[in-house]
Structure formats: C-alpha cells, structure tokens
C-alpha cells in the first residue's frame, strides 16, 4: 500500500519513495528516508548512496529508534551477530561518519553521538515510519472527538505509506530488525482496524469490504478484524460471504485456541442474522436472491458469457463449470450471469464460497446448512453425508433454484450440494478443471484480450488519461498478464496516484522484483490471491513450479521444461499436465502437434501466467534462503 507524497519539486521522487509535500525545515533540500519497505533515502528527489550492506545495517538499526540513542553494543550485535572483529568499533565509526556525510552534508548535527549512543534526528516529514505514527495519532484524536469521518482518511493515509514490510531487504540479517518489523506489523494491524471501524461509521463500507480479506488472511484469529469483516460484507450485501467468514473464524478459534467467538464478533454475527432477507413462501413473487453485487464496469467475456448462459437456460442440464487461474475473473463472470438469470429461477439464486480464506475446503455440512437457511429449506438435514445430500436434492427437485458454488477445491466438495437433474441448476467456479466431475459442461476463462484489458483500465483511471499515454497503458496491461484482478489493483493505484505518468508505473510493473508490490493497492491482494492458490496446490505441483521459477520468461517449450525440471521429455510432459489439471498452466498453444516427437517438441509452447511466475520465483528464493 502506498500514499501519494510529492517532493519539493511537486512530483514523486525518482527513487520510487512516496512523500507528502514537506514543511520547510530550514535544513536545505528535503531529506526523505523510507523504511516501510526496502530501505531507501533521497534528497530533493535524488537517491542517496547508502553504501555496503554493513553500513546499511547500521542505518537500519538507528532507524528502529529515530530520535533516541542506540548503543554501540546494539550496533555491533546487529552488524556482527556471531563474532565481531577487533576493529568493530573503528569500523562502526567509519560507517557512521560516511552516513553523516550522506544524510547531513551541511553538518547540522542530524547524526551525532551523545549519552547512550548514536542518535539520528528525523522529523515526521523526513521519515515514513514517523509520518505513519503522526497520522495514526491524529486519527486516534479524531475518533476520541467523535469524528470518524475525519479519522478515516487520516488512518488511510497512514496505511498507504506501506510499500512492504519494514526493512524488507535487511530484516533477516539482525534480531533487532526482526523485532522492529514485528512491532511495525502489530502497529499497522491496529491502525487498519481503527480505520475499518471509522470507515464503517462513515456509512461507506465498500472500501473495507474490498480490503479486509487480505488482512484477515494474515491475521485470521484477530476478532476485532473479523468483526469489521463481517460488518463490511454485510453492509455491501455480501451476506453469504459474511456468514462463511464467521463460520470459518469460529472453527479456527475452536480448533487452534479452544475458544468461542468473543462479544464483538458475536454481536456482528447477530446483526448479520437479524438482517438476512427471509425467503418468500413458495408461490410468492420471488425467492431469496443472495448474490454479491455486480460490478458496474464488467468488461468483455462475450463468448464465455454466452456459453455459460446458454447451458444454464437448458432445464435439467449438468452442472456448468467455469475454470481458470487465480485472478482471471471467474467469480465476477459467474455473478454477472447469475444476476441476469435470476428471473428464470424464482425460488432463489444464492452464492456461497466452498473454500475459506486460507484456501482450506469448508466442511460440507457448514455449506449445506448455509444454503438451506438462505433458501428457506426447513427440512432437517441428517448428519450422514449421503442422507443429507438425498434430503437436499429431494427438496430442490420441485424448485427452480440457481446455486453459485464459488471456488470449488475438488469434486468431492461438490458431491452433497449439486441439485438433481430437474429445474434447479448449479454454476460452479474452480481453478481446477475437476476431471472427476464427469458430467459438467466446462468453460475455460482465459485472460482478457488486450482490447478488453485497456477498456477496463480506462474505465478505472479515465479514458483521457489512458489515451494520452496509450503505449504506456498497453505496457501496463501486458505487465498485469491481462488478468482482471491485477488490472483493477493497478488501476486503483493509478487512480490515487493521479500525478504519476503511466510510463513510470509501467516501468515499476516491468521490474520483476517490484511488480507484485505495486499490485497491492486497494487491498485487492494479487500476492495474497496467488499465495492462497499456491497453498492449495498439491505438493508435486509446487515442486514443479519451484523448478520452473528458473525460467527467464513465461513462455517455454517442452524441451526447456525438461531441462529445468531435470526430467526426460515424458516426465516433464506429465509434470506440466499436472499444472494444467490444477488450473495453473494453460494447455499448450499447438495442441495439434504431438509433443513426444522430437520434431514437434519445440513447436509446442507452454506459457505460465507472468504474475504466477514472479510469485514462484519468490517462493523458490524463500525456499533457498530457508535451506
């Protein structure tokens, strides 16, 4: 998350460090130090050389306590945790002297030695972590004054300063930095919760509903956060998701801590239950319609929309399965179709997720009970799985209901939920192709076309801005892999960073080490979504992706795959087919050729989604570090 800060020349620094317009401190060109992410510094928009690793470690440790002394012993332990050399003190003096020349060229005493150690003097205008604390304190004061409408934007500006975990390029090197990172994480979580509560008080829950899932994925047992999640989802009309979120939290609390939900979470849940629409009795005008709201800027998908709609309009047909990789827009398309077909299903149209936020499959009984409640089914469902499924199907057999079963992990999870052949229907989304669901009508959802991607991006950032830098907009669309989730994250970020040229943002997205960080704006959570997909992969698929992370680019041949996987052609082909089965890899671009023939092997082209490849590289690097 990033805020729009401008330097003294009215633009964002070339270093990529965001800054607000600074106060004139009388100390010459403004100094900027950013530690909420990789450690960076600039003066008047120009990056400052922070020197070798040990010198940067010294600066990082000083920044754990700006404006307070840090002892020589603490610096020594951080720079040489195991066996400091005899020259450690002299080396530290050299590092500090060099940093003083870089950070304080006018020798104004910014970095000095005093009682207790070295002190680095910084203001909130000069350091993003101090600015974070200042904005959060101002937000707290507005809450105490009973002004959540003034508190919410202050908290939001504080949260937007985060580019990544503090000292993300150095924290693994020193215990003192790891401890500082954890303190900052705890502080950020508390500020996020305060923002969510203030934002909900303003009567505009959508920003919370759009961002809270990513925070919950990191802190699933935080009840204050979960209460905000339930309230936000409830108020934007996503009641089914809110019910699932409560059930998921309740089970995790019981399983991991042996506790029941606390008073705040229970209160949010009761409010949710009290306001769930009651389905009309059979023969009334309409049944339950519990769907997420439809996106006003739904874009493209004409062929896939027609295929899915045509199948659902045929009474008695098999389940309709919509598949594709994470972030490709399966749920968005399914919701779009369900809204348009609601009139054909007068006894109810209901959506539910089959996986919890951590990627684990929700218990079948929890999902089935939720569907039954939402549709007004008063039948008592037996505890036995097959008996419950029989009762459920019998109830559905005389009704016209459309079930949107979102994010199915496997065919087993669908077993007790699917309606019988008859007037009811099921629309299922899944990253996997679910080969065991033999009777399903399958529609594969590819990334957007380039034209569709640019249309979506223009709708978010403005057509005029897009046309003014059309070539850069094309680069942005390409860098997002033409995935709607990534395009929305990038577009939302650009809609906040109104001053930023599209070319500059395209440069960031095209940098492999920065792309996923740049696609986290608005809580849409591209990295979090990819992490959830990664966690659900079978072990062999993760091993294959770890190896493919060594690829220089997303497109490759079978022969190249065999080389990086360390397998023969047949083994590599099977490994790639495993990725195809779980929806990570698209089928090869030349299906008419035979991959096992040497002459054809180079003609078969596979292509990993670009963002998936970047995430796989992160995982492979992390695995190497752990080893």
Protein Blocks (a to p, Z undefined) as FASTA:
>chain_A
ZZddddfkopacfklpacdddddehnajaddddfbbcddddeehiacdebjfklmmmmmm
mmmmghiacdfklmmmmmmmmlccfklmmmmmmmmmmmmmmmmmnonolaccdehiacdd
ddfklpmklmmmmmmmmmmmmmmnopaklmmmmmmmmmmmpnbdehklmmmmpmklmmmm
mmmmmmmmmmmmmmmmmmmmnopaklmmmmmmmmmmmmmmlmklmmmmmmmmmmnopaml
mmmmmmmmmmmmmmmnopacdfklmmmmmmmmmmgccdddehiabdcdddddddfkbgej
llmmmmmmmmmmpghiacdddeddehilmmmmmmmmmmmmmmmmmnbccdddfbdfkopa
cdfklmmmmmmmmnopabdcdfblklmmmmmmmmmmmcccddddehiabfklmmmmpcce
djbdcddddfblolmlmmbccdddddddfklmmmmmmmmnopklmmmmmmlmmmmmmmno
opaklmmmmmmmmmmmmmbcfklmmmmmmpmklmmmmmmgghlommlmmmmmmmmpcfkl
mmmmmmmmmpmbfbdcfklmmmmnopafklmmmmmmmmmmnomaccdfblmbcfkbmklm
mmpccdddfklmmmmmmmmmmmmmmZZ
